[in-house]
Amino acid sequence: MQLANSTDGRINIDQENAEKGLAQLVLTVIELLRQIVERNAMRRVEGGSLTDEQVENLGVALMTLEEKMEELRDVFGLEAEDLNIDLGPLGSLL
């Protein structure tokens, strides 16, 4: 964001940067949720509570979701590292 004129208090936002920033934020949240779902799925698989068919379906769904995430990152010109937000002293988000 850039201030256009500090005397009138208005902010000019570059639409392309705003869209990319919003896409980065949304994709970061989706990636975080995807990783949580993947970890939970792996626990269920390792726990033996799923049938072979459920394991297969889960694997296909997770691979498809990862492919879609790659597609969306490409559309917005983002790399996987761009979704890893630095939380300061807490470290990285992903």
N, CA, C and O of each residue as an XYZ file, in Angstrom:
376
protein
N       0.840     -1.185      0.000
C       0.000      0.000      0.000
C       0.879      1.240      0.000
O       1.932      1.276      0.636
N       0.438      2.226     -0.706
C       1.178      3.470     -0.739
C       0.223      4.624     -0.464
O      -0.919      4.640     -0.924
N       0.723      5.577      0.292
C      -0.074      6.782      0.533
C       0.078      7.697     -0.671
O       1.197      8.020     -1.068
N      -1.018      8.110     -1.243
C      -0.973      8.976     -2.409
C      -0.736     10.409     -1.986
O       0.088     11.115     -2.568
N      -1.457     10.827     -0.978
C      -1.351     12.207     -0.546
C      -1.592     12.216      0.953
O      -2.718     12.019      1.410
N      -0.548     12.442      1.706
C      -0.682     12.373      3.156
C      -1.514     13.512      3.724
O      -1.924     13.449      4.883
N      -1.775     14.553      2.937
C      -2.569     15.669      3.455
C      -4.063     15.384      3.455
O      -4.789     15.895      4.306
N      -4.538     14.562      2.497
C      -5.976     14.290      2.475
C      -6.333     12.957      3.128
O      -7.517     12.639      3.245
N      -5.361     12.183      3.548
C      -5.606     10.956      4.295
C      -6.072      9.774      3.468
O      -6.362      8.717      4.029
N      -6.152      9.917      2.148
C      -6.590      8.801      1.314
C      -5.423      7.871      1.020
O      -4.267      8.290      0.947
N      -5.757      6.608      0.854
C      -4.744      5.602      0.541
C      -5.025      5.064     -0.855
O      -6.139      4.635     -1.156
N      -4.012      5.091     -1.695
C      -4.132      4.471     -3.017
C      -3.558      3.069     -2.920
O      -2.416      2.876     -2.503
N      -4.350      2.113     -3.306
C      -3.915      0.729     -3.274
C      -3.746      0.256     -4.703
O      -4.658      0.372     -5.522
N      -2.576     -0.275     -4.993
C      -2.317     -0.860     -6.297
C      -3.153     -2.139     -6.389
O      -2.946     -3.076     -5.618
N      -4.090     -2.174     -7.325
C      -5.035     -3.283     -7.413
C      -4.325     -4.620     -7.594
O      -4.726     -5.616     -6.992
N      -3.283     -4.657     -8.411
C      -2.568     -5.916     -8.647
C      -1.911     -6.417     -7.364
O      -1.990     -7.606     -7.056
N      -1.269     -5.538     -6.620
C      -0.638     -5.936     -5.361
C      -1.677     -6.343     -4.322
O      -1.458     -7.277     -3.550
N      -2.803     -5.644     -4.305
C      -3.866     -5.978     -3.356
C      -4.431     -7.366     -3.660
O      -4.643     -8.163     -2.747
N      -4.673     -7.653     -4.933
C      -5.191     -8.964     -5.313
C      -4.204    -10.069     -4.978
O      -4.585    -11.116     -4.455
N      -2.934     -9.830     -5.282
C      -1.910    -10.840     -4.995
C      -1.778    -11.052     -3.490
O      -1.626    -12.185     -3.034
N      -1.833     -9.978     -2.726
C      -1.742    -10.083     -1.271
C      -2.926    -10.833     -0.683
O      -2.765    -11.653      0.221
N      -4.112    -10.549     -1.199
C      -5.309    -11.258     -0.731
C      -5.240    -12.729     -1.115
O      -5.565    -13.603     -0.312
N      -4.814    -12.998     -2.345
C      -4.667    -14.393     -2.793
C      -3.646    -15.116     -1.921
O      -3.846    -16.274     -1.556
N      -2.564    -14.438     -1.590
C      -1.534    -15.043     -0.740
C      -2.098    -15.390      0.632
O      -1.826    -16.466      1.163
N      -2.873    -14.494      1.199
C      -3.474    -14.735      2.508
C      -4.466    -15.900      2.459
O      -4.429    -16.787      3.312
N      -5.346    -15.895      1.466
C      -6.354    -16.951      1.341
C      -5.684    -18.299      1.101
O      -6.052    -19.294      1.726
N      -4.708    -18.337      0.206
C      -4.020    -19.600     -0.084
C      -3.212    -20.086      1.116
O      -3.063    -21.292      1.311
N      -2.694    -19.168      1.914
C      -1.981    -19.563      3.131
C      -2.927    -20.255      4.101
O      -2.585    -21.287      4.678
N      -4.109    -19.689      4.279
C      -5.101    -20.304      5.170
C      -5.519    -21.672      4.637
O      -5.629    -22.632      5.401
N      -5.752    -21.761      3.328
C      -6.141    -23.043      2.734
C      -5.018    -24.064      2.894
O      -5.281    -25.222      3.219
N      -3.786    -23.655      2.675
C      -2.645    -24.570      2.824
C      -2.517    -25.044      4.260
O      -2.235    -26.219      4.498
N      -2.715    -24.164      5.210
C      -2.664    -24.548      6.623
C      -3.740    -25.594      6.926
O      -3.467    -26.602      7.578
N      -4.948    -25.350      6.454
C      -6.037    -26.311      6.661
C      -5.756    -27.636      5.948
O      -6.053    -28.705      6.483
N      -5.185    -27.567      4.743
C      -4.850    -28.778      4.000
C      -3.839    -29.628      4.773
O      -3.961    -30.851      4.834
N      -2.847    -28.969      5.357
C      -1.843    -29.698      6.122
C      -2.443    -30.320      7.385
O      -2.075    -31.432      7.763
N      -3.355    -29.613      8.030
C      -4.021    -30.158      9.221
C      -4.859    -31.378      8.844
O      -4.825    -32.396      9.535
N      -5.610    -31.274      7.751
C      -6.435    -32.401      7.291
C      -5.536    -33.584      6.923
O      -5.852    -34.731      7.239
N      -4.425    -33.302      6.261
C      -3.507    -34.366      5.860
C      -2.925    -35.081      7.086
O      -2.841    -36.309      7.105
N      -2.529    -34.330      8.089
C      -1.998    -34.949      9.319
C      -3.053    -35.805     10.008
O      -2.766    -36.910     10.467
N      -4.268    -35.289     10.075
C      -5.358    -36.044     10.691
C      -5.645    -37.317      9.896
O      -5.885    -38.377     10.474
N      -5.620    -37.206      8.580
C      -5.858    -38.373      7.728
C      -4.770    -39.420      7.951
O      -5.067    -40.612      8.032
N      -3.523    -38.990      8.050
C      -2.421    -39.930      8.274
C      -2.578    -40.638      9.621
O      -2.292    -41.830      9.732
N      -3.025    -39.917     10.631
C      -3.271    -40.553     11.936
C      -4.343    -41.625     11.831
O      -4.226    -42.701     12.418
N      -5.394    -41.315     11.073
C      -6.479    -42.305     10.912
C      -5.997    -43.512     10.122
O      -6.355    -44.646     10.439
N      -5.184    -43.274      9.092
C      -4.647    -44.381      8.303
C      -3.749    -45.246      9.179
O      -3.880    -46.470      9.187
N      -2.836    -44.614      9.917
C      -1.922    -45.351     10.782
C      -2.656    -46.043     11.919
O      -2.208    -47.083     12.402
N      -3.779    -45.481     12.354
C      -4.572    -46.068     13.424
C      -5.404    -47.252     12.961
O      -5.966    -47.976     13.783
N      -5.486    -47.453     11.654
C      -6.211    -48.595     11.118
C      -7.718    -48.468     11.162
O      -8.424    -49.473     11.077
N      -8.231    -47.238     11.294
C      -9.679    -47.066     11.400
C     -10.366    -46.871     10.051
O     -11.569    -46.613     10.004
N      -9.613    -46.991      8.951
C     -10.181    -46.793      7.624
C     -10.069    -48.076      6.804
O      -9.139    -48.864      6.973
N     -11.042    -48.264      5.911
C     -10.973    -49.395      4.991
C      -9.960    -49.078      3.892
O      -9.544    -47.930      3.738
N      -9.570    -50.086      3.138
C      -8.640    -49.869      2.029
C      -9.217    -48.888      1.011
O      -8.496    -48.050      0.469
N     -10.508    -48.996      0.758
C     -11.153    -48.086     -0.186
C     -11.126    -46.647      0.335
O     -10.886    -45.714     -0.430
N     -11.371    -46.470      1.626
C     -11.337    -45.129      2.217
C      -9.923    -44.548      2.153
O      -9.745    -43.358      1.889
N      -8.931    -45.387      2.395
C      -7.540    -44.936      2.315
C      -7.225    -44.485      0.891
O      -6.599    -43.445      0.689
N      -7.657    -45.263     -0.085
C      -7.434    -44.919     -1.495
C      -8.132    -43.613     -1.849
O      -7.529    -42.736     -2.468
N      -9.388    -43.478     -1.465
C     -10.150    -42.249     -1.748
C      -9.511    -41.034     -1.080
O      -9.446    -39.957     -1.672
N      -9.050    -41.209      0.130
C      -8.409    -40.127      0.862
C      -7.120    -39.695      0.170
O      -6.847    -38.502      0.030
N      -6.338    -40.668     -0.257
C      -5.095    -40.365     -0.966
C      -5.345    -39.591     -2.248
O      -4.647    -38.621     -2.544
N      -6.338    -40.019     -3.004
C      -6.683    -39.341     -4.255
C      -7.161    -37.915     -3.964
O      -6.765    -36.977     -4.656
N      -7.994    -37.751     -2.964
C      -8.513    -36.420     -2.618
C      -7.389    -35.483     -2.184
O      -7.371    -34.316     -2.578
N      -6.463    -35.975     -1.388
C      -5.345    -35.135     -0.932
C      -4.422    -34.764     -2.087
O      -3.935    -33.635     -2.154
N      -4.180    -35.703     -2.992
C      -3.336    -35.401     -4.155
C      -4.007    -34.378     -5.066
O      -3.349    -33.480     -5.591
N      -5.317    -34.518     -5.251
C      -6.061    -33.574     -6.077
C      -6.024    -32.182     -5.464
O      -5.828    -31.192     -6.170
N      -6.211    -32.106     -4.159
C      -6.174    -30.812     -3.477
C      -4.793    -30.166     -3.609
O      -4.693    -28.958     -3.827
N      -3.747    -30.952     -3.480
C      -2.392    -30.412     -3.632
C      -2.164    -29.895     -5.053
O      -1.542    -28.849     -5.238
N      -2.660    -30.618     -6.055
C      -2.544    -30.171     -7.445
C      -3.287    -28.854     -7.660
O      -2.783    -27.959     -8.338
N      -4.469    -28.737     -7.090
C      -5.255    -27.502     -7.221
C      -4.540    -26.331     -6.555
O      -4.565    -25.211     -7.064
N      -3.905    -26.594     -5.418
C      -3.145    -25.540     -4.746
C      -1.992    -25.069     -5.633
O      -1.732    -23.869     -5.723
N      -1.308    -25.995     -6.281
C      -0.228    -25.635     -7.196
C      -0.764    -24.793     -8.348
O      -0.147    -23.805     -8.747
N      -1.915    -25.192     -8.877
C      -2.567    -24.444     -9.957
C      -2.863    -23.011     -9.528
O      -2.566    -22.063    -10.254
N      -3.448    -22.864     -8.347
C      -3.798    -21.529     -7.853
C      -2.558    -20.687     -7.579
O      -2.555    -19.486     -7.852
N      -1.510    -21.298     -7.047
C      -0.257    -20.552     -6.835
C       0.275    -20.047     -8.176
O       0.745    -18.913     -8.273
N       0.201    -20.887     -9.207
C       0.662    -20.479    -10.535
C      -0.167    -19.318    -11.078
O       0.381    -18.376    -11.650
N      -1.477    -19.386    -10.902
C      -2.371    -18.331    -11.394
C      -1.988    -16.978    -10.782
O      -1.996    -15.957    -11.471
N      -1.654    -16.974     -9.490
C      -1.349    -15.720     -8.807
C       0.145    -15.432     -8.726
O       0.556    -14.472     -8.075
N       0.959    -16.255     -9.380
C       2.401    -16.021     -9.409
C       3.059    -16.183     -8.056
O       3.972    -15.431     -7.715
N       2.608    -17.154     -7.282
C       3.146    -17.383     -5.947
C       3.923    -18.698     -5.902
O       3.599    -19.650     -6.613
N       4.928    -18.733     -5.075
C       5.687    -19.949     -4.814
C       5.195    -20.530     -3.489
O       4.557    -19.836     -2.697
N       5.493    -21.800     -3.258
C       5.081    -22.444     -2.000
C       5.632    -21.671     -0.803
O       4.958    -21.553      0.220
N       6.848    -21.148     -0.924
C       7.465    -20.401      0.177
C       6.709    -19.114      0.501
O       6.752    -18.631      1.633
N       6.025    -18.565     -0.489
C       5.270    -17.327     -0.281
C       4.105    -17.518      0.691
O       3.594    -16.549      1.252
N       3.691    -18.767      0.887
C       2.565    -19.047      1.774
C       3.004    -19.280      3.210
O       2.166    -19.447      4.096
N       4.296    -19.293      3.447
C       4.835    -19.542      4.775
C       5.084    -18.209      5.477
O       6.146    -17.607      5.320
N       4.120    -17.762      6.233
C       4.176    -16.451      6.886
C       5.114    -16.501      8.081
O       5.067    -17.433      8.884
N       5.965    -15.491      8.191
C       6.890    -15.386      9.316
C       6.130    -14.806     10.509
O       5.595    -13.699     10.439
N       6.090    -15.560     11.594
C       5.365    -15.128     12.796
C       6.308    -14.546     13.847
O       6.004    -14.549     15.040
N       7.443    -14.053     13.392
C       8.397    -13.429     14.307
C       9.000    -14.442     15.254
O       9.530    -15.463     14.816
N       8.925    -14.169     16.564
C       9.565    -15.060     17.544
C       8.942    -16.454     17.593
O       9.556    -17.382     18.119
N       7.745    -16.613     17.057
C       7.099    -17.923     17.045
C       7.607    -18.805     15.908
O       7.366    -20.012     15.899
N       8.299    -18.213     14.964
C       8.803    -18.964     13.814
C       7.867    -18.841     12.631
O       7.027    -17.943     12.575
N       8.023    -19.750     11.692
C       7.203    -19.750     10.486
C       5.895    -20.477     10.702
O       5.809    -21.399     11.513
N       4.874    -20.055      9.968
C       3.541    -20.653     10.119
C       3.496    -22.079      9.626
O       2.963    -22.954     10.309
N       4.054    -22.333      8.437
C       3.956    -23.667      7.823
C       5.275    -24.400      7.899
O       5.378    -25.535      7.433
